[in-house]
Amino acid sequence: MRSQKFEPYEKSRTSTLLNTRALSAIPASQGYAYPVSFSADDLAQLNERGRGALDEKMGIEILEASPERLVGRMPVAGNTQPFGLLHGGANVVLAESLGSIGAHLHAGLHRRIVGVDINATHHRAAKSGFVTGVATAISLGRTLACYAVEITDEQGRRTCTARITCLILSD
């Protein structure tokens, strides 16, 4: 499957997000299918989907998405612990958001996704700017999806490594 990089979504012409209309036309009995072409509205829809939820409160923005690879970023400002460093829990929220979205893209919009396991190792502190998470699929199955997530600061230094496993539920 292909994955594309994006400018901020207001300027984007294409995205690799699952097209809701295309997916809803695929019967669940036909298994997993990833539409080939996507519009800028798809990425905007995914970013809009988290409005009012934790993703919005944390400032998480999805930059690239496919079932196999997702990229998202989050500001350090507003997500710090009392000493001004990025809170470790914020890294975990970013990792879980990316893994859950990836599992959702893999399984299809007719399925529900819940995280069942997540672990994270924090390597260094982020003090300002943005951190970027890259989630890469480890395993994409019928009932479980697992992602490795590497989070880096603006200098490209790894700040956190996480792994998330999501359970794929039927309607």
C-alpha positions in Angstrom: 0.0 0.0 0.0 1.2 3.5 -0.7 1.6 6.3 1.8 2.1 9.9 0.9 3.6 12.9 2.8 1.4 16.0 3.2 1.7 19.7 3.5 -0.6 21.1 6.2 -4.0 19.7 5.1 -5.4 23.1 4.1 -2.9 23.1 1.2 -3.1 19.4 0.4 -4.6 18.1 -2.8 -4.4 14.3 -2.0 -4.2 12.1 0.9 -3.9 8.4 1.6 -6.8 8.2 4.0 -9.6 5.8 3.7 -12.4 7.2 1.7 -15.5 6.7 3.8 -17.8 6.5 0.8 -15.6 4.0 -1.0 -15.2 1.8 2.0 -18.9 1.8 2.9 -19.6 0.4 -0.5 -17.4 -2.7 0.2 -19.3 -5.5 1.8 -17.7 -6.6 5.1 -17.8 -10.2 3.8 -15.2 -9.3 1.1 -12.5 -8.7 3.7 -10.1 -5.8 3.8 -9.8 -3.5 0.9 -7.9 -0.2 0.7 -9.2 2.4 -1.8 -6.6 3.7 -4.2 -7.4 7.4 -4.6 -8.2 9.9 -1.9 -9.2 13.5 -1.6 -8.0 16.4 0.6 -11.3 16.0 2.4 -10.3 12.6 3.7 -7.4 14.0 5.7 -9.5 16.9 6.9 -12.2 14.4 7.9 -9.7 12.4 10.0 -8.3 15.4 11.7 -11.9 16.7 12.3 -13.0 13.3 13.7 -11.1 13.9 16.9 -12.7 17.3 17.6 -13.7 17.6 21.3 -11.7 14.4 22.1 -8.3 14.0 23.6 -6.5 14.2 20.2 -7.8 17.8 19.8 -6.9 18.8 23.3 -3.4 17.5 22.8 -3.0 19.3 19.4 -2.4 16.0 17.5 -2.4 16.5 13.7 -2.3 13.6 11.3 0.2 14.3 8.5 0.3 11.0 6.6 -1.9 7.9 6.9 -2.3 4.4 5.5 -3.0 1.1 7.2 0.7 0.3 7.2 2.2 3.7 8.2 1.0 6.8 9.9 2.7 10.0 10.7 1.4 12.6 13.2 2.7 15.5 15.2 1.9 17.1 18.5 3.1 20.3 20.1 5.2 20.2 23.2 3.6 23.4 24.5 0.5 22.6 26.5 1.5 19.0 27.0 4.3 19.4 29.6 4.8 18.2 33.1 5.6 20.8 35.9 9.3 21.2 34.9 8.4 22.2 31.3 9.3 18.9 29.6 6.9 17.0 27.4 4.9 14.7 29.7 5.6 11.0 29.1 1.9 10.4 29.0 1.6 12.7 26.1 3.9 10.5 24.1 1.7 7.5 25.0 -1.4 9.4 23.8 0.3 10.2 20.5 1.4 6.6 20.0 -2.1 5.2 20.9 -3.8 7.7 18.6 -1.6 6.7 15.6 -1.9 3.0 16.3 -5.7 3.2 16.7 -6.2 5.2 13.6 -4.0 2.8 11.6 -6.0 -0.2 12.9 -9.2 1.6 12.0 -7.9 2.2 8.5 -6.9 -1.5 8.2 -10.1 -3.0 9.6 -12.5 -0.7 7.9 -15.0 1.9 9.2 -17.6 -0.7 9.9 -15.4 -2.1 12.7 -14.7 -0.8 16.2 -11.1 -0.5 17.5 -9.9 -0.6 21.2 -6.4 -0.6 22.5 -5.6 -3.6 24.6 -1.9 -3.1 25.2 0.6 -0.2 25.0 4.1 0.2 26.3 6.6 3.0 26.0 10.2 3.7 26.7 11.2 7.4 27.0 14.7 8.1 25.8 15.1 11.9 26.1 13.1 15.0 27.0 11.5 17.3 24.4 11.4 20.9 25.6 9.8 22.9 22.8 8.5 22.7 19.3 6.8 19.6 18.0 7.3 15.9 18.4 6.6 13.6 15.4 5.4 10.1 15.7 5.8 7.5 13.0 3.7 4.3 13.5 4.7 1.3 11.4 2.5 -1.8 11.2 4.1 -4.9 12.8 1.1 -7.2 12.3 -2.3 -6.6 10.7 -4.7 -9.4 11.3 -8.4 -10.0 11.4 -8.7 -9.4 15.2 -5.5 -7.7 16.2 -3.4 -4.9 14.8 0.0 -4.1 16.2 2.2 -1.0 15.6 5.7 0.2 16.5 5.8 3.9 17.1 9.0 6.0 17.0 8.6 9.6 18.4 11.3 12.1 17.6 11.9 15.8 18.3 12.4 18.5 15.7 16.1 17.6 15.5 15.3 14.1 14.6 16.4 12.7 17.9 14.3 9.8 19.2 12.4 10.8 22.4 10.2 7.7 22.8 9.6 4.2 21.4 6.2 2.6 21.9 4.3 -0.4 20.8 0.5 -0.6 20.7 -1.8 -3.6 20.1 -5.4 -2.9 19.1 -8.3 -5.3 19.2 -10.6 -5.2 16.1 -14.2 -5.7 17.1 -17.3 -6.5 14.9 -20.2 -4.2 14.9 
